[in-house]
Amino acid sequence: MKQKVNRVQVRKKTVAIRAVDANGHALPGASVSIQQTRSGFPLGCALKNTILQSSEYQSWFAARFTVTTFTNEMKWYSNEPVEGKETYADADAMLAFSKQHGIAVRGHNVVWDNRQYVQNWVQSLPTQKLREAVNRKFNSVMTRYRGQVIAWDVVNENVHFSYFESKLGENASSIFYQQAHQLDPHALMFLNEFNTLEVPVDGKSTPAKYLQKLQQIQSFGNLSRMAIGLEGHFGTPDISYMRAALDTLAGANVPIWLTEVDVTHSNQSKHLEDILREAHSHPAVQGIVIFGVWNPKGCFSRMCLTDVNFKNLPTGDVVDKLLSEWRTHNVAATTDADGLHRAELFHGEYKITINHPSSNSSSVRSLTVDSASQNNNVLTVMGKMSIKWANRTPMGLELRCKWFNPEIEAFNKVMLALRPQVEHIVSAGDASFFFHMAASLSKTLRLKRSLLSVLSSPRLTPLSAFSSSDAPPPPPTYAAASAGSRSQEKERGKWSKALLFLPGAITFGLGTWQLFRRQEKVSSSFVMVPIGLPLLLNYKDKILMGFFFFFFFSVCFR
């Protein structure tokens, strides 16, 4: 019983997700959303060219499966029924459909070692011509689909049969696999055989005979990218034997797939479920393809999953049940006091979203969960700027934003009229700071668009628009901020200091001269001296500038 429980868990992994802020501090109470976007275990179904005839079939198929095998459309007898006249029209169209829907394709097959499925024109070729024809076939189909399929059944059923070995020598299969590796080096290269898994009485394809053939091919320089394909054409399955066979084959340390699973017995749905569960629970099995092809004229094959109107048959209901059972449904949770949430997830691709009440932002991350992925995942929730103010004066302004050192000084100069009070500053350790500021405006002062120009810095991103319909328009977008904005501002600041220094000096000097030399103008001197001094010190205030011009002209034209 313990072994069974462990096998059930082989497709799952416990993952820890930790939410932190920009300073690495844990965020308790953060909302965690986990959505599985793709299953990590390939469960697929075979296709034939009837998929090209029905959009309903395409929708039904694409909604369920992530991998497929074309039953005939890549086989030699389909591509070249007459010597020299190749056609790949159906295979091309089926591959395009699969790509469009993110369905992986297994290449099936390059050559078939069973003489029954070798074209008559091929069988009539002398040895050298046969060798040349086989080479052309390998180059034709594998070059055409190189990099577009995940695997190739290179020599089909070459444990049971040996047509090409009888014509080209006992190492024919080994040479074919070597050639296949060179033509498509990133695809898995499968032996594909029947009765190794299904029945214990077929002495030609026992697990031991299968491994013997595999080792023969591997010894010919084919150690990498080899895989075991088990067709799985069952009558009444012997699950105990199936498990023992998988355990034996797993000793080869190569991927194992069930490649053509179907059931002929009348109790198909129960037997199919037993077979799929046993294969899915075995750690050496890395994928399953079901041979349950739809036929528009009715189900005359060994097994179908749906009727002609795409209503599931009992076998189709089994597949849908397992597809749902073997995936993680949407998770909504909250981090604990340490900012952690632990979840047991099926292998696959995930979208993780973290939100926290203290932040106006969320963190979204793609995550792959498999046997090799790490258990601990840290997601950072960054605080960003938010702007809120009322529609009446005095106007309230609150900023929470990320600052970079070169911008702090320039912003403070522009915001001087707002008298900002910094409540707290936190260093992020990367030459940036997080400020929380509060400022208020007097009743007479209006916030103009020019004052908002500082918010067009390319490193500040507003998260919300103004909260009132009669509030000023939003600040300009950051794309409009030029790269030379800071240098231009520096140049303008230089001229503004000069312009303020000149009237300040004149006002202060004239007032002082009147005070000590012309006693009759003492009253205006008492005003001009205190006005001129701040201007001389570059105190920017439009009101003082107004006073300056008023008294300057009153003295000059008196």
C-alpha positions as CSV (number, residue, x, y, z in Angstrom):
1,M,0.0,0.0,0.0
2,K,2.8,2.4,0.8
3,Q,4.4,1.8,-2.7
4,K,1.1,2.7,-4.3
5,V,0.8,6.0,-2.3
6,N,4.4,6.9,-3.3
7,R,3.6,6.2,-7.0
8,V,0.6,8.5,-6.9
9,Q,2.8,11.3,-5.8
10,V,5.4,10.9,-8.5
11,R,3.9,13.6,-10.7
12,K,3.6,16.2,-7.9
13,K,6.0,18.4,-6.1
14,T,5.6,20.6,-3.0
15,V,6.6,24.2,-3.9
16,A,7.2,27.0,-1.4
17,I,6.3,30.5,-2.6
18,R,7.7,33.4,-0.6
19,A,6.5,37.0,-1.0
20,V,8.9,39.8,-0.2
21,D,9.1,43.5,-0.7
22,A,11.9,45.4,-2.5
23,N,14.1,45.2,0.5
24,G,13.7,41.4,0.9
25,H,11.4,41.7,3.9
26,A,8.7,39.0,4.1
27,L,5.1,40.1,3.2
28,P,2.6,38.3,5.4
29,G,-1.0,38.4,4.3
30,A,-0.1,38.6,0.6
31,S,-2.6,37.2,-1.9
32,V,-1.3,34.3,-3.9
33,S,-2.9,33.1,-7.1
34,I,-1.6,29.9,-8.8
35,Q,-2.9,29.0,-12.3
36,Q,-1.6,26.0,-14.2
37,T,-1.2,26.9,-17.9
38,R,0.1,23.6,-19.3
39,S,0.4,20.0,-17.9
40,G,3.9,18.7,-17.4
41,F,3.0,15.1,-18.3
42,P,2.3,14.7,-22.1
43,L,-1.0,12.9,-22.6
44,G,-2.0,12.8,-26.2
45,C,-4.0,11.1,-28.9
46,A,-3.2,10.0,-32.4
47,L,-4.4,11.9,-35.5
48,K,-5.2,11.1,-39.0
49,N,-6.1,13.4,-41.9
50,T,-9.7,13.5,-40.9
51,I,-8.7,16.3,-38.6
52,L,-8.4,18.5,-41.6
53,Q,-12.1,17.9,-42.5
54,S,-13.8,19.1,-39.4
55,S,-13.4,22.3,-37.3
56,E,-15.5,20.6,-34.6
57,Y,-13.0,17.8,-34.4
58,Q,-10.2,20.3,-34.3
59,S,-11.8,22.1,-31.3
60,W,-12.5,18.9,-29.5
61,F,-9.0,17.7,-29.9
62,A,-7.1,20.9,-29.2
63,A,-9.1,21.4,-25.9
64,R,-7.6,18.2,-24.5
65,F,-4.3,17.0,-25.8
66,T,-0.7,18.4,-25.8
67,V,1.0,15.7,-28.0
68,T,0.0,13.7,-31.0
69,T,1.3,11.0,-33.5
70,F,0.1,11.0,-37.1
71,T,-1.2,7.5,-37.8
72,N,-0.1,7.2,-41.4
73,E,0.8,10.6,-42.9
74,M,4.6,10.5,-42.3
75,K,5.0,6.9,-43.3
76,W,6.9,5.9,-46.4
77,Y,4.0,4.2,-48.1
78,S,1.9,7.3,-47.7
79,N,4.6,9.8,-48.8
80,E,5.9,7.8,-51.7
81,P,3.4,5.2,-52.9
82,V,5.0,5.4,-56.4
83,E,8.8,5.7,-56.8
84,G,9.9,9.3,-57.2
85,K,6.5,10.9,-56.5
86,E,6.6,12.2,-53.0
87,T,3.7,14.0,-51.3
88,Y,3.6,15.6,-47.8
89,A,0.5,17.7,-48.2
90,D,-1.5,16.0,-45.4
91,A,1.4,15.8,-43.0
92,D,2.3,19.5,-43.6
93,A,-1.3,20.6,-42.9
94,M,-1.6,18.4,-39.8
95,L,1.7,19.8,-38.5
96,A,0.5,23.3,-39.1
97,F,-2.7,22.6,-37.1
98,S,-0.6,21.1,-34.2
99,K,1.7,24.1,-34.1
100,Q,-1.2,26.5,-34.1
101,H,-2.6,24.8,-30.9
102,G,0.7,24.1,-29.1
103,I,0.5,20.4,-29.7
104,A,3.8,18.5,-29.9
105,V,4.3,15.9,-32.6
106,R,6.0,12.6,-32.7
107,G,7.4,11.6,-36.1
108,H,5.9,8.2,-37.0
109,N,7.7,6.4,-38.7
110,V,10.7,6.7,-41.0
111,V,10.8,3.0,-42.1
112,W,8.9,-0.1,-41.1
113,D,10.7,-3.4,-40.6
114,N,7.6,-5.4,-41.3
115,R,7.7,-6.5,-45.0
116,Q,3.8,-6.3,-45.1
117,Y,4.0,-2.5,-44.9
118,V,6.9,-2.0,-47.4
119,Q,5.8,-0.8,-50.8
120,N,6.1,-3.3,-53.7
121,W,8.4,-1.0,-55.7
122,V,10.7,-0.8,-52.7
123,Q,10.7,-4.6,-52.3
124,S,11.7,-5.0,-56.0
125,L,14.9,-2.9,-55.7
126,P,18.3,-4.6,-55.7
127,T,20.4,-4.1,-52.6
128,Q,22.4,-1.0,-53.6
129,K,19.2,0.7,-55.0
130,L,17.4,-0.2,-51.8
131,R,20.1,1.4,-49.7
132,E,20.0,4.6,-51.8
133,A,16.2,4.7,-51.6
134,V,16.2,4.3,-47.8
135,N,18.8,7.1,-47.6
136,R,16.6,9.4,-49.7
137,K,13.7,8.6,-47.5
138,F,15.6,9.5,-44.3
139,N,16.9,12.7,-45.8
140,S,13.5,13.6,-47.3
141,V,11.2,13.2,-44.2
142,M,13.7,14.1,-41.5
143,T,15.2,17.1,-43.1
144,R,11.7,18.4,-43.9
145,Y,10.5,18.1,-40.3
146,R,13.8,18.6,-38.5
147,G,13.3,20.6,-35.3
148,Q,9.5,20.5,-35.6
149,V,8.9,17.1,-34.0
150,I,10.0,15.9,-30.5
151,A,10.7,12.3,-31.5
152,W,11.1,9.8,-34.3
153,D,10.0,6.2,-34.5
154,V,13.1,5.5,-36.6
155,V,12.6,1.8,-37.4
156,N,9.1,0.6,-36.5
157,E,8.8,-2.8,-34.8
158,N,12.4,-3.9,-35.4
159,V,12.3,-6.3,-32.4
160,H,9.6,-8.4,-34.0
161,F,10.7,-7.9,-37.7
162,S,13.9,-7.6,-39.6
163,Y,13.1,-6.9,-43.3
164,F,15.8,-4.3,-43.8
165,E,18.4,-6.3,-41.8
166,S,17.7,-9.2,-44.2
167,K,18.4,-7.0,-47.2
168,L,21.1,-4.6,-45.9
169,G,22.9,-6.5,-43.2
170,E,22.3,-7.2,-39.5
171,N,23.5,-3.7,-38.4
172,A,20.9,-2.0,-40.7
173,S,18.8,-0.7,-37.8
174,S,21.9,0.6,-35.9
175,I,23.1,2.5,-39.0
176,F,19.6,3.9,-39.5
177,Y,19.6,5.3,-35.9
178,Q,23.0,6.8,-36.4
179,Q,21.8,8.5,-39.6
180,A,18.7,9.8,-37.8
181,H,20.7,11.3,-35.0
182,Q,22.8,13.2,-37.5
183,L,19.7,14.5,-39.4
184,D,17.7,15.6,-36.3
185,P,20.1,15.7,-33.3
186,H,17.6,17.2,-30.8
187,A,14.8,14.7,-31.2
188,L,14.4,11.5,-29.2
189,M,15.0,8.3,-31.3
190,F,12.5,5.6,-30.4
191,L,12.3,1.9,-30.8
192,N,8.6,1.3,-31.2
193,E,7.3,-2.2,-30.4
194,F,4.2,-4.2,-29.5
195,N,3.5,-6.9,-27.0
196,T,6.4,-6.0,-24.7
197,L,4.0,-4.5,-22.3
198,E,0.7,-6.1,-23.3
199,V,1.2,-9.9,-22.9
200,P,3.9,-12.1,-21.3
201,V,3.5,-14.9,-23.9
202,D,5.1,-13.3,-26.9
203,G,8.6,-14.6,-26.8
204,K,9.8,-12.3,-29.6
205,S,9.4,-9.0,-27.7
206,T,9.8,-9.7,-24.0
207,P,11.4,-6.9,-22.0
208,A,14.7,-8.8,-22.1
209,K,14.6,-9.1,-26.0
210,Y,13.7,-5.4,-26.2
211,L,16.6,-4.4,-24.1
212,Q,18.9,-6.6,-26.1
213,K,17.9,-4.8,-29.3
214,L,18.3,-1.4,-27.6
215,Q,21.8,-2.2,-26.5
216,Q,22.8,-3.4,-29.9
217,I,21.7,-0.1,-31.4
218,Q,23.3,1.9,-28.6
219,S,26.6,0.1,-29.1
220,F,26.8,1.4,-32.6
221,G,27.4,5.0,-31.4
222,N,23.8,5.7,-30.5
223,L,24.0,6.2,-26.7
224,S,22.4,9.7,-26.6
225,R,18.8,10.6,-27.2
226,M,17.5,7.0,-27.4
227,A,14.1,6.1,-26.0
228,I,11.8,3.2,-25.5
229,G,8.4,3.1,-27.3
230,L,5.8,0.6,-26.1
231,E,2.7,0.6,-28.4
232,G,0.2,-0.8,-25.8
233,H,-2.4,-2.5,-28.0
234,F,-4.2,-4.3,-25.1
235,G,-6.9,-6.9,-24.9
236,T,-7.5,-7.6,-21.2
237,P,-4.6,-6.0,-19.5
238,D,-2.4,-7.8,-16.9
239,I,-1.6,-4.8,-14.7
240,S,0.9,-6.8,-12.5
241,Y,2.8,-7.9,-15.6
242,M,2.7,-4.4,-17.0
243,R,4.2,-3.0,-13.9
244,A,7.0,-5.6,-13.8
245,A,7.8,-5.0,-17.5
246,L,8.1,-1.3,-16.9
247,D,10.3,-1.9,-13.9
248,T,12.6,-4.0,-16.0
249,L,12.7,-1.6,-19.0
250,A,13.4,1.3,-16.6
251,G,16.8,-0.2,-15.9
252,A,18.0,1.1,-19.3
253,N,17.8,4.7,-17.9
254,V,16.2,6.1,-21.0
255,P,12.7,7.7,-21.4
256,I,9.8,5.4,-21.8
257,W,6.6,6.3,-23.6
258,L,3.4,4.4,-24.3
259,T,2.9,5.3,-27.9
260,E,-0.3,3.7,-29.3
261,V,-2.5,2.8,-26.4
262,D,-5.9,1.2,-27.2
263,V,-8.1,-1.6,-25.8
264,T,-10.1,-4.2,-27.8
265,H,-12.0,-5.8,-24.9
266,S,-15.7,-5.0,-24.4
267,N,-15.0,-3.4,-21.0
268,Q,-12.8,-0.7,-22.7
269,S,-13.3,2.2,-20.4
270,K,-12.4,0.4,-17.2
271,H,-9.4,-1.3,-18.7
272,L,-8.2,2.0,-20.4
273,E,-8.4,3.7,-17.0
274,D,-6.4,1.0,-15.3
275,I,-3.7,1.1,-18.0
276,L,-3.4,4.9,-18.0
277,R,-3.3,5.1,-14.2
278,E,-0.5,2.5,-14.0
279,A,1.6,4.1,-16.7
280,H,1.1,7.6,-15.3
281,S,2.2,6.5,-11.8
282,H,5.4,4.9,-13.0
283,P,8.4,7.3,-12.6
284,A,10.1,6.0,-15.8
285,V,7.1,6.8,-18.1
286,Q,7.4,10.2,-19.6
287,G,4.4,10.3,-21.9
288,I,1.4,8.5,-23.3
289,V,-0.3,8.7,-26.7
290,I,-3.7,7.0,-27.1
291,F,-4.8,5.5,-30.5
292,G,-8.4,6.6,-30.3
293,V,-8.8,8.2,-33.8
294,W,-12.1,9.8,-34.8
295,N,-13.7,8.4,-37.9
296,P,-16.5,10.5,-39.6
297,K,-18.2,7.2,-40.7
298,G,-18.3,5.7,-37.3
299,C,-16.0,3.9,-34.9
300,F,-14.7,0.8,-36.8
301,S,-11.2,0.9,-35.3
302,R,-10.0,-0.8,-32.2
303,M,-11.1,2.1,-29.9
304,C,-12.7,5.6,-30.2
305,L,-13.0,8.3,-27.7
306,T,-16.0,10.2,-29.3
307,D,-18.9,9.4,-31.6
308,V,-19.4,11.1,-35.0
309,N,-21.0,14.1,-33.3
310,F,-18.2,14.6,-30.8
311,K,-20.1,13.3,-27.9
312,N,-17.8,11.4,-25.6
313,L,-18.0,7.7,-25.5
314,P,-17.2,6.1,-22.1
315,T,-13.5,5.9,-23.0
316,G,-13.6,9.6,-23.8
317,D,-15.1,10.3,-20.4
318,V,-12.3,8.4,-18.8
319,V,-9.7,10.5,-20.6
320,D,-11.5,13.7,-19.6
321,K,-11.7,12.6,-15.9
322,L,-8.0,11.8,-15.8
323,L,-7.0,15.0,-17.6
324,S,-8.9,17.0,-14.9
325,E,-7.5,14.8,-12.0
326,W,-3.9,15.1,-13.2
327,R,-3.7,18.9,-13.1
328,T,-3.7,21.6,-10.5
329,H,-6.9,23.6,-10.4
330,N,-6.7,27.3,-9.7
331,V,-5.4,28.1,-6.2
332,A,-6.1,31.2,-4.2
333,A,-4.3,31.5,-0.9
334,T,-2.6,33.9,1.6
335,T,1.0,34.0,2.8
336,D,1.6,33.2,6.4
337,A,3.5,35.2,9.0
338,D,6.8,34.5,7.2
339,G,5.4,35.5,3.8
340,L,5.2,31.8,2.8
341,H,2.7,29.7,1.0
342,R,3.4,26.0,0.3
343,A,1.4,24.2,-2.4
344,E,1.5,20.6,-3.7
345,L,1.4,21.1,-7.5
346,F,1.4,18.7,-10.4
347,H,4.3,19.1,-12.8
348,G,3.7,21.7,-15.4
349,E,3.8,25.4,-16.4
350,Y,2.3,27.9,-14.0
351,K,1.4,31.6,-13.7
352,I,1.9,32.9,-10.2
353,T,0.5,36.2,-9.2
354,I,1.2,37.9,-5.8
355,N,-0.6,41.0,-4.5
356,H,-0.2,42.8,-1.1
357,P,-2.5,45.4,0.4
358,S,0.4,47.7,1.2
359,S,1.5,47.9,-2.5
360,N,-0.1,49.3,-5.6
361,S,1.6,46.6,-7.7
362,S,1.6,42.9,-8.2
363,S,4.2,40.4,-9.1
364,V,3.6,38.0,-11.9
365,R,5.9,35.1,-12.6
366,S,6.0,32.0,-14.8
367,L,7.1,28.9,-13.0
368,T,8.0,25.4,-14.2
369,V,7.4,22.6,-11.8
370,D,9.1,19.3,-12.5
371,S,11.3,16.8,-10.7
372,A,14.4,18.9,-11.4
373,S,13.0,22.4,-10.5
374,Q,13.8,24.1,-7.2
375,N,11.4,23.9,-4.3
376,N,11.7,27.5,-3.0
377,N,10.6,30.4,-5.1
378,V,10.8,34.1,-4.0
379,L,8.6,36.7,-5.6
380,T,9.2,40.4,-5.0
381,V,6.3,42.8,-4.7
382,M,7.5,46.3,-5.6
383,G,5.9,49.5,-4.3
384,K,5.1,52.0,-7.1
385,M,3.9,55.6,-7.2
386,S,0.3,56.4,-6.5
387,I,-1.3,59.9,-6.7
388,K,-4.4,60.9,-4.8
389,W,-5.9,64.3,-4.3
390,A,-9.2,65.9,-3.5
391,N,-11.2,68.2,-5.8
392,R,-11.2,71.1,-3.3
393,T,-8.6,73.4,-1.9
394,P,-6.6,73.0,0.2
395,M,-5.4,70.2,-2.1
396,G,-3.9,67.1,-0.6
397,L,-1.1,65.3,-2.4
398,E,0.3,62.0,-1.4
399,L,3.2,60.3,-3.3
400,R,4.7,56.9,-2.8
401,C,7.4,56.3,-5.4
402,K,10.8,55.0,-6.2
403,W,13.5,57.5,-6.5
404,F,16.9,57.4,-8.1
405,N,19.6,59.7,-6.7
406,P,20.1,62.0,-9.7
407,E,16.5,62.9,-9.7
408,I,15.9,63.7,-6.0
409,E,17.5,67.1,-6.0
410,A,15.7,68.3,-9.2
411,F,12.3,67.2,-7.9
412,N,12.8,68.9,-4.5
413,K,13.5,72.2,-6.2
414,V,10.3,72.1,-8.2
415,M,8.2,70.9,-5.2
416,L,9.6,73.6,-2.9
417,A,6.3,75.5,-3.1
418,L,4.4,72.4,-1.8
419,R,6.5,72.3,1.3
420,P,6.8,68.5,1.2
421,Q,7.5,66.6,4.5
422,V,9.3,63.3,4.1
423,E,7.8,60.8,6.5
424,H,10.3,58.0,5.8
425,I,13.0,57.0,3.5
426,V,14.2,53.5,2.9
427,S,17.3,52.6,1.0
428,A,16.9,49.7,-1.5
429,G,20.6,49.1,-1.7
430,D,20.7,49.8,-5.5
431,A,21.2,53.6,-5.5
432,S,17.5,54.0,-5.2
433,F,15.1,55.0,-2.4
434,F,11.5,54.6,-1.5
435,F,9.9,57.8,-0.3
436,H,6.5,58.4,1.3
437,M,5.7,62.1,1.2
438,A,2.8,64.3,2.1
439,A,2.3,67.8,1.0
440,S,-0.5,70.4,1.0
441,L,-1.3,73.5,-1.1
442,S,-2.8,76.8,0.1
443,K,-6.2,77.9,-1.1
444,T,-4.7,80.5,-3.4
445,L,-2.1,78.3,-5.1
446,R,-3.2,76.2,-8.0
447,L,-1.4,73.1,-9.2
448,K,-0.5,73.8,-12.8
449,R,0.5,71.4,-15.5
450,S,4.0,72.8,-15.6
451,L,4.5,71.9,-12.0
452,L,3.7,68.3,-13.0
453,S,6.4,68.2,-15.6
454,V,8.7,66.6,-13.0
455,L,6.5,63.6,-13.0
456,S,7.5,62.9,-16.6
457,S,10.7,61.4,-15.4
458,P,11.2,58.1,-17.3
459,R,11.9,56.3,-14.0
460,L,8.5,57.1,-12.4
461,T,5.3,55.4,-13.4
462,P,1.9,56.6,-12.1
463,L,-0.4,53.8,-11.2
464,S,-3.7,55.7,-11.0
465,A,-5.3,58.7,-12.6
466,F,-6.7,61.6,-10.8
467,S,-9.6,60.8,-8.5
468,S,-11.7,63.8,-9.4
469,S,-13.4,64.7,-12.6
470,D,-12.4,68.4,-12.2
471,A,-8.8,67.7,-11.2
472,P,-6.0,68.6,-13.5
473,P,-5.2,66.3,-16.4
474,P,-2.8,63.4,-15.9
475,P,0.9,64.1,-16.3
476,P,2.5,63.5,-19.7
477,T,3.7,60.0,-20.5
478,Y,7.3,59.1,-19.8
479,A,8.0,58.3,-23.4
480,A,7.8,62.0,-24.1
481,A,10.7,62.7,-21.7
482,S,13.8,63.4,-23.6
483,A,17.2,61.9,-22.6
484,G,18.6,65.4,-22.2
485,S,15.9,66.7,-19.9
486,R,18.2,66.9,-16.9
487,S,21.0,68.7,-18.7
488,Q,18.4,71.2,-20.1
489,E,17.0,71.8,-16.6
490,K,20.5,72.4,-15.3
491,E,21.1,75.0,-18.0
492,R,17.8,76.8,-17.2
493,G,18.7,76.8,-13.5
494,K,22.0,78.5,-14.3
495,W,20.2,81.4,-16.1
496,S,17.5,81.7,-13.5
497,K,20.1,82.2,-10.8
498,A,21.8,84.9,-12.8
499,L,18.5,86.7,-13.5
500,L,17.6,86.6,-9.8
501,F,21.0,87.8,-8.7
502,L,20.9,90.9,-10.8
503,P,17.6,92.4,-9.5
504,G,18.5,91.3,-6.0
505,A,21.8,93.1,-6.2
506,I,20.2,96.3,-7.6
507,T,17.4,96.3,-5.0
508,F,19.7,95.7,-2.1
509,G,22.2,98.2,-3.2
510,L,19.7,100.9,-4.0
511,G,17.9,100.4,-0.7
512,T,21.1,100.5,1.2
513,W,22.3,103.7,-0.6
514,Q,19.0,105.4,0.1
515,L,19.2,104.3,3.7
516,F,22.6,105.8,4.4
517,R,22.8,108.7,1.8
518,R,19.3,110.0,1.3
519,Q,17.4,110.1,4.5
520,E,14.2,111.4,2.9
521,K,13.6,107.9,1.3
522,V,14.1,105.9,4.4
523,S,10.6,104.4,4.3
524,S,11.2,102.8,0.9
525,S,14.7,101.7,1.9
526,F,13.3,99.6,4.7
527,V,11.2,97.7,2.2
528,M,13.8,97.4,-0.6
529,V,16.7,96.1,1.6
530,P,14.8,93.0,3.0
531,I,13.4,92.3,-0.5
532,G,16.7,92.6,-2.3
533,L,18.7,90.4,0.1
534,P,16.6,87.2,-0.5
535,L,16.7,87.8,-4.2
536,L,20.5,88.3,-4.0
537,L,20.6,84.8,-2.3
538,N,18.5,83.3,-5.1
539,Y,15.3,82.9,-3.1
540,K,12.7,82.0,-5.8
541,D,9.4,83.7,-5.0
542,K,7.2,85.4,-7.6
543,I,5.6,87.6,-4.9
544,L,9.0,89.1,-3.9
545,M,9.7,89.7,-7.6
546,G,6.5,91.7,-7.8
547,F,7.5,93.8,-4.8
548,F,10.9,94.4,-6.3
549,F,9.5,95.8,-9.5
550,F,6.9,97.9,-7.7
551,F,9.4,99.6,-5.5
552,F,12.1,99.8,-8.1
553,F,9.9,101.8,-10.5
554,S,8.4,103.9,-7.7
555,V,11.9,105.0,-6.7
556,C,13.1,105.6,-10.2
557,F,10.2,107.7,-11.4
558,R,9.5,109.5,-8.3
